[in-house]
Amino acid sequence: MMRIILIDDHPVVREGYRRLLERQPGLSVVAEGESAAEAYRLYKAHAPDLVILDLSLPGPSGIEAIRHIRQRDGAAQILVFSMRTGAAIVRQAFAAGARGYVSKASPPRELLAAVAGVLRGERAMSTDIAHAVAQDEVAGGRAALDDLSPRELEILSLTAAGATAQAVAEALCLSLKTVHNNLSAIRAKLGARTDAHLVWIAVGAGLVSAPEAPPLAE
């Protein structure tokens, strides 16, 4: 029986894919959590065959969880299941130690195929993620965000999503000065002059979704 841990901060989402997974012969969900800290704690407690986690978690992100777990166990098998589909964040997840990446927009069969592949020791991606990465490489989009460190990418993601520097500091357990220093380094690497320019770059790279336009006044 392959033992799985689920990490997602939405209980309804966890419930849905726990049921999907446990309908498959040989799979058992042994624990669930909703943060990077819980992912690490549960991994230590249960030593599962597979961790399935989201990247958008309260506090430190799923990237941090992947890195922390892999530092403890270099053989850990981790599959990302996320709404985030930008090629840059996908590559960062793999660089941190993930073995698979599936978007939440994928049909259930693609999640199950990725689970089976990762459990066999293979690298797995859903069709849309593989397409996004391939398109980005063909277009030469690797260069822009690939110069950023994993920490800088997290700070850019949060900033582009609308978080203040103070909120970023609190979410990632950093000092405000460290966040400002990182933002300066990010601007320098990307050639961005303002935070608005950073958001434009992040949206263009698929790191975050474009902000919705306000409704028109009647």
N, C-alpha and C positions, 0 to 999 in steps of 0.2 A: 504493500500500500504506500503510495507516494503522498507525503505529508506536505501541506501547503499552508502558508501564512498569507493573509490578505491585509493590505494596508491602504486605507482610503478614508478620508474624513467625512464621507457621506454614508451613513448606515444603510440607507435604502439601496445604494449602489452595491455595497458589500453583500447585502442579502441576496440581491439578484444574481451576482456572479458566483456566490457561494453555492446557491441552488444549482446553477448551471454546471459547475465543476463537480459537485457531489453526485450528479446523475451519471457521471462517467465512471466506468469500472476502474478501480485501482487508484482513485483520487480521493483524498480526505482533507478537508480544511480543519486544521487543528487549533488555529488562533486567529484573531482579528485585532487590528489596531487602527489608530487614526492620526499618527504623527511619526516623524522620523525617530524620535526617542523611543516610542513604543515598538517600532520596527526592530531597532537594535536589541531592546530588552527581550522581546518575544523570540528573536532569533537565538539569543543566548539560551533562553529557557527551553526552546523546543527543537533546535537544530533541524529545521525542516529541509525537505528536498528542494523546495522552491518557495521563493518570496514573490508575490505579485503586488506591485505598489503603484500608486499614483505619484506624480511629481509635485503636484500642487497640494501641499500639506500645511497646516498651521505651524508656525515656527520654522525651523530649518527645513529645507525642501527635500524632496525625494532623492535628488542628486547627492545630498549629504548623507542620507540614509544608505544609499548604495555604497558610497565610498567607505563609510564607517563599518558596514557589515563585511565588505570585502577586505578591509584591513584586518578584521578579526579572523576571517576565513576566506582565503584566496580561492577556494573551490565553490563558494556560495553561488547558487543559481538564482538569478534575479530577472524577473520579467516586468517591464514597465507597461502599465495600462493607463493611458492618459488622454485627455482632450488636447494636449499640446502636440502639434504636428509639425512644427518648424524643423527643418533639417539640422539647424545648429544645435537645438536642444537634444535632438536624437543622437547626434554625434557625441555630445557631452555626456549623455547617459551611458553610451557604450564605453566612452573613455573612462568613466568612473567605475565601470565593472559590470554593467547590465549585460545580459546575454540575449535579451529580446525586447522588442518594443511594439506594442499594439495600440492603435488609437481606439478610443471609446466609441467612435463612429463605425467601427468595423462590425461585420456580422459575427454572431457567436462562434460560427465554425472557424473563423480566423483566430479568435482567442484560443480556442481548443487546439488548433493546429500548432500555434506558437507554444502553448504549454507543453505539448508532446515533443516538439522540437527541442526546446530548452532542456527538458528532462533527459533527452538523448545526448545532451552536450553540444547541440548545434546553436548557431546564432539564428534568430527568427525575427521577422518583421511582418506586420500586416501589409496588405497590398498598397494601401494609400501611403503608408510610411516609406516603404521601399521606393515608391514612385516619387515622393517628395525629395528624398535623398538623391535619387538618380537625376532628377531635374535640376536640383541645386548644383550638383557636380558638373553637369553639362553646361549650365549657365555660368559657371565660374564663381558661384556664390559662396564657396567655401571660405574665400579669403577674408571676408569682412569680419565675421564673428569668431572664426577659428583662432584668431590671435588672442582672444580673451581667455583668461583662466576660468576654471569652473566657478570660483567665487565671484569673479567679475560678471560672469554670465548670469548668475543668480541675482546679483544686485541690479543689473540691467533689466532683467525680467520684471522684478518687483517695481522698479522705477517706471518702466514703460507701462506697467499696469495701473499706475497712478499713486503708488505708495510714496510718502514723504521720506526724506532721508532718516528722520527719527523712527518712522515705522519700519524701514528696512533694517536699521540698527537693532531694533527690538526683535524683529522676526528672526534675524540671523545671529543674535547674541553677539553683536559687535559694538564697538564704541562709535559714537557719531563721527568722530574724527576719522576713523578707519573707513567708514562709508564715504565720506567726502573725498578722502584720498583716492579711494577706488574709483569713484565717479570721475575724478579728474583724469585718472589713468585710462579709463574707458573712453572718455571724450578724445584724449590724445591718440589712442590706438585707432579709433573709428573716424577721426577727423570731424567730430561733431562739435559745434560751437555752443549749442544750447540743449537743455533737456528735451525741448520739443523736437530737435533734430535727432536726439537719441531715440525718442519714441518712433519717429518716422523710420529710422534704420531698423529698429526691432520689429516693427510691423512688416516692413518690406522683406525681412528675413524669415518671417513666419514665427518669430519667437513669441509674440502676443497677437491677439486679434485687434483689428482696427476698432477704435472707439465708435460707439453708435452715435449717429447724428441726433441732436435733440429734436423732439417732435415739433412740427410747424404749428405756429399759433393759428387758431381758428378765427 
